[in-house]
Amino acid sequence: MKPLSDLSLGQRVMALIEDLSRHTDEPGRLTRLYLSPAHRAAAEATKGMMQAAGLAAHIDALGSVVGRLDGKNPQAPALIIGSHIDTVVNAGRYDGNLGVVLGIVVAEALKAEGIVPSCPIEVIAFGDEENVRFPTTLSTSLALSGSYDLAWLNGKDAQGITLREALQKFGGDPDGIAALKRDPSRYRGYLEVHIEQGPQLEAQNLPVGIVTAINGATRARIRVTGEAGHAGTVPMAMRRDAFAAAAEMTLAIERIGLLHPDTVATVGVATVQPGAVNVIPAQVDFALDARSPDDAQRHAMVEAIASECRAIAARRRVDFTFEPFTDSPAMPMDRGLMGEFEKSVKSLGFPARLLPSGAGHDAMAVAALCPVAMLFVRCKGGISHTPAESITVEDADVAARALLETVKRIVA
Amino acid sequence: MKPLSDLSLGQRVMALIEDLSRHTDEPGRLTRLYLSPAHRAAAEATKGMMQAAGLAAHIDALGSVVGRLDGKNPQAPALIIGSHIDTVVNAGRYDGNLGVVLGIVVAEALKAEGIVPSCPIEVIAFGDEENVRFPTTLSTSLALSGSYDLAWLNGKDAQGITLREALQKFGGDPDGIAALKRDPSRYRGYLEVHIEQGPQLEAQNLPVGIVTAINGATRARIRVTGEAGHAGTVPMAMRRDAFAAAAEMTLAIERIGLLHPDTVATVGVATVQPGAVNVIPAQVDFALDARSPDDAQRHAMVEAIASECRAIAARRRVDFTFEPFTDSPAMPMDRGLMGEFEKSVKSLGFPARLLPSGAGHDAMAVAALCPVAMLFVRCKGGISHTPAESITVEDADVAARALLETVKRIVA
């Protein structure tokens, strides 16, 4: 094993990240939406990096970049390493791109060490993870398991351009989508490295952590309807103040979210009607976002929240509706692949910290094809989706070594 | 005294209210903004009603309608009865107009009874109470004490028309404003009847109540700044959620407002940034409206609120600013005039219920000229500023009798 003071892999990761970060649709900041000119440029650059690493690479019908190393036995079930290269508006450079670059750096390292894997390795750069331009999300990774819904091609961006039109302009092929479906018997697993996008690893002073599950999420629209009134003339005791009721519900949601260390419950949006300084609020619309790595726990949490809010509404004599509009199940990671990541992290001298992923990732979609596992990398302040997104070269190096060790063991 | 089954005064009030309600700037609903064509038409109609009641009437330099009955001694200090005839957009018909009509009905009743008052009586229909069209409020009633600020003439409405231009188009006279100032020694008092705009009289099954004071009000902008974060990835315990903090502050404000029966404290507006279902709120801007009939009590209340919010902010590690932007003192009503109202209400067989006014009124402005008192009339559901504003003919009759008895005693 290379000495810990050698940061060559981390430096290589940072260099490739730097290269990729140049491809943006907006000068001065990083914005690279699915099927945009910057996405095309970044996909071409990624293809070039893959080819330089010895992979046979192409850009597929949906714009994903696929690089393949056949190894000793091209018929053996392949290992996929991947993530995405689309970004949010005014993004950081690591989200998604890090996982793609790490796949390339690992391929380079295998080549440099003269290792020919026993099975094929694919590195994939997906293109539609961030759900910014079109109504779709994870569409490019869902295509691998044949889960692409062709109706998605009719979805439009803010300019009214359909996904189909954008895909054609990009150079993709709507007619080639069905053929992207893979045969599950040909794949042994999918590994994705991603920045944590949360503060837990930083708080525990750890460079990496192993994901246990991608949390399931419930989202619900909540509406509280009270009665408007003059803020000066209606006595406190006679009010049916929708905002005071919503405030009490928000605190109940926070309290219930705090009951378990792995659950979260958030009120991120609230609008007050009529919304004047001297008018008692008549209506508040707000939304719950509740997540847990365990679906039963999440359902119990949401039920407790709804029931508590209903009691608050009754006591305050306000009307109350609670409408769940998302119920996405938790996606547990594969125990076998998690174990490989654990071994690698421990071999580098770090504790194998397990943590759930609060955010969704391409791994969720690829799980319909083969076993998946994810490694999280500490990011500064837990911040993502802003230019302030940051990781250290030391942590990039640990992530690269952990992934390399894991891949070596799997493809040995 | 006329028998209680005789509702002739109440019926007359309702008939005049009906007449006035026809003057609107918007067909199908009542909207009569200061210096609009409908205001001009309503002012002319009011002048006609005053003249029919035997008053010498004119429309003054600011558009107020002033009717005067000289009585036996034109040099004696006069009694003013008044309120306003401007309305909000999509208004009810009673707010303001009721107090003007009652002055006219009382003048009619004195005439019908052959009573010549010992001192002059003026009935005034002010024009700028609702603070809808121009930045000003109470400007026409403030002019009586010489408190009109000529800079107000430069204020603009939503169409960019200055108050000066609108006044000239109305037929008013910017150069005549200074001359509207009255000599305080020539005025003995001002009586204003107004709908309660709150639910207290209805809850206590009383037709009228005597106002103790117009509440003082503090308004403050409150900003809570926490830290944005991914709603799925930041553990509850590590959050600095601005909305959860604002919710806790809102409940503290409500709790403190409830400590005294005559105080109110309201959060009527709140905006959440960035305001997405899956993002922990970074910043919430909201506003406090706190009122009390007693200034010391109000200041203590606001101090308690600020201090409690500061403690919440400290405990939650969020930044907090609290900027009062209004501090209008309470305006106690004149004890002597209140006593006259009390006698009259009791003489009609009703308890003399005392209550503060949560809203502002022209009486606040006239108080700089002479002693003032107000009588509140029960309104359905405590509702005002909507077409649903409603009072009964029975209550209008009680209000007219109470005002008539009071005026008779004062001008005897």
Boltz contact constraints between the chains, C-beta under 6 A:
constraints:
  - contact:
      token1: [A, 197]
      token2: [B, 230]
      max_distance: 6.0
  - contact:
      token1: [A, 197]
      token2: [B, 233]
      max_distance: 6.0
  - contact:
      token1: [A, 198]
      token2: [B, 233]
      max_distance: 6.0
  - contact:
      token1: [A, 198]
      token2: [B, 234]
      max_distance: 6.0
  - contact:
      token1: [A, 199]
      token2: [B, 238]
      max_distance: 6.0
  - contact:
      token1: [A, 215]
      token2: [B, 232]
      max_distance: 6.0
  - contact:
      token1: [A, 219]
      token2: [B, 277]
      max_distance: 6.0
  - contact:
      token1: [A, 230]
      token2: [B, 197]
      max_distance: 6.0
  - contact:
      token1: [A, 230]
      token2: [B, 359]
      max_distance: 6.0
  - contact:
      token1: [A, 231]
      token2: [B, 266]
      max_distance: 6.0
  - contact:
      token1: [A, 231]
      token2: [B, 268]
      max_distance: 6.0
  - contact:
      token1: [A, 231]
      token2: [B, 289]
      max_distance: 6.0
  - contact:
      token1: [A, 232]
      token2: [B, 291]
      max_distance: 6.0
  - contact:
      token1: [A, 232]
      token2: [B, 358]
      max_distance: 6.0
  - contact:
      token1: [A, 232]
      token2: [B, 359]
      max_distance: 6.0
  - contact:
      token1: [A, 233]
      token2: [B, 197]
      max_distance: 6.0
  - contact:
      token1: [A, 233]
      token2: [B, 198]
      max_distance: 6.0
  - contact:
      token1: [A, 233]
      token2: [B, 358]
      max_distance: 6.0
  - contact:
      token1: [A, 233]
      token2: [B, 359]
      max_distance: 6.0
  - contact:
      token1: [A, 234]
      token2: [B, 198]
      max_distance: 6.0
  - contact:
      token1: [A, 236]
      token2: [B, 257]
      max_distance: 6.0
  - contact:
      token1: [A, 236]
      token2: [B, 258]
      max_distance: 6.0
  - contact:
      token1: [A, 236]
      token2: [B, 264]
      max_distance: 6.0
  - contact:
      token1: [A, 238]
      token2: [B, 199]
      max_distance: 6.0
  - contact:
      token1: [A, 243]
      token2: [B, 267]
      max_distance: 6.0
  - contact:
      token1: [A, 244]
      token2: [B, 254]
      max_distance: 6.0
  - contact:
      token1: [A, 247]
      token2: [B, 247]
      max_distance: 6.0
  - contact:
      token1: [A, 247]
      token2: [B, 250]
      max_distance: 6.0
  - contact:
      token1: [A, 247]
      token2: [B, 251]
      max_distance: 6.0
  - contact:
      token1: [A, 250]
      token2: [B, 247]
      max_distance: 6.0
  - contact:
      token1: [A, 251]
      token2: [B, 247]
      max_distance: 6.0
  - contact:
      token1: [A, 254]
      token2: [B, 244]
      max_distance: 6.0
  - contact:
      token1: [A, 257]
      token2: [B, 236]
      max_distance: 6.0
  - contact:
      token1: [A, 258]
      token2: [B, 236]
      max_distance: 6.0
  - contact:
      token1: [A, 264]
      token2: [B, 236]
      max_distance: 6.0
  - contact:
      token1: [A, 266]
      token2: [B, 231]
      max_distance: 6.0
  - contact:
      token1: [A, 266]
      token2: [B, 280]
      max_distance: 6.0
  - contact:
      token1: [A, 267]
      token2: [B, 243]
      max_distance: 6.0
  - contact:
      token1: [A, 268]
      token2: [B, 231]
      max_distance: 6.0
  - contact:
      token1: [A, 268]
      token2: [B, 276]
      max_distance: 6.0
  - contact:
      token1: [A, 268]
      token2: [B, 277]
      max_distance: 6.0
  - contact:
      token1: [A, 268]
      token2: [B, 279]
      max_distance: 6.0
  - contact:
      token1: [A, 268]
      token2: [B, 281]
      max_distance: 6.0
  - contact:
      token1: [A, 269]
      token2: [B, 272]
      max_distance: 6.0
  - contact:
      token1: [A, 269]
      token2: [B, 275]
      max_distance: 6.0
  - contact:
      token1: [A, 269]
      token2: [B, 277]
      max_distance: 6.0
  - contact:
      token1: [A, 270]
      token2: [B, 272]
      max_distance: 6.0
  - contact:
      token1: [A, 272]
      token2: [B, 269]
      max_distance: 6.0
  - contact:
      token1: [A, 272]
      token2: [B, 270]
      max_distance: 6.0
  - contact:
      token1: [A, 275]
      token2: [B, 269]
      max_distance: 6.0
  - contact:
      token1: [A, 276]
      token2: [B, 268]
      max_distance: 6.0
  - contact:
      token1: [A, 277]
      token2: [B, 219]
      max_distance: 6.0
  - contact:
      token1: [A, 277]
      token2: [B, 268]
      max_distance: 6.0
  - contact:
      token1: [A, 277]
      token2: [B, 269]
      max_distance: 6.0
  - contact:
      token1: [A, 277]
      token2: [B, 287]
      max_distance: 6.0
  - contact:
      token1: [A, 277]
      token2: [B, 289]
      max_distance: 6.0
  - contact:
      token1: [A, 278]
      token2: [B, 289]
      max_distance: 6.0
  - contact:
      token1: [A, 279]
      token2: [B, 268]
      max_distance: 6.0
  - contact:
      token1: [A, 280]
      token2: [B, 266]
      max_distance: 6.0
  - contact:
      token1: [A, 281]
      token2: [B, 268]
      max_distance: 6.0
  - contact:
      token1: [A, 287]
      token2: [B, 277]
      max_distance: 6.0
  - contact:
      token1: [A, 289]
      token2: [B, 231]
      max_distance: 6.0
  - contact:
      token1: [A, 289]
      token2: [B, 277]
      max_distance: 6.0
  - contact:
      token1: [A, 289]
      token2: [B, 278]
      max_distance: 6.0
  - contact:
      token1: [A, 291]
      token2: [B, 232]
      max_distance: 6.0
  - contact:
      token1: [A, 358]
      token2: [B, 232]
      max_distance: 6.0
  - contact:
      token1: [A, 358]
      token2: [B, 233]
      max_distance: 6.0
  - contact:
      token1: [A, 359]
      token2: [B, 230]
      max_distance: 6.0
  - contact:
      token1: [A, 359]
      token2: [B, 232]
      max_distance: 6.0
  - contact:
      token1: [A, 359]
      token2: [B, 233]
      max_distance: 6.0
  - contact:
      token1: [A, 382]
      token2: [B, 234]
      max_distance: 6.0
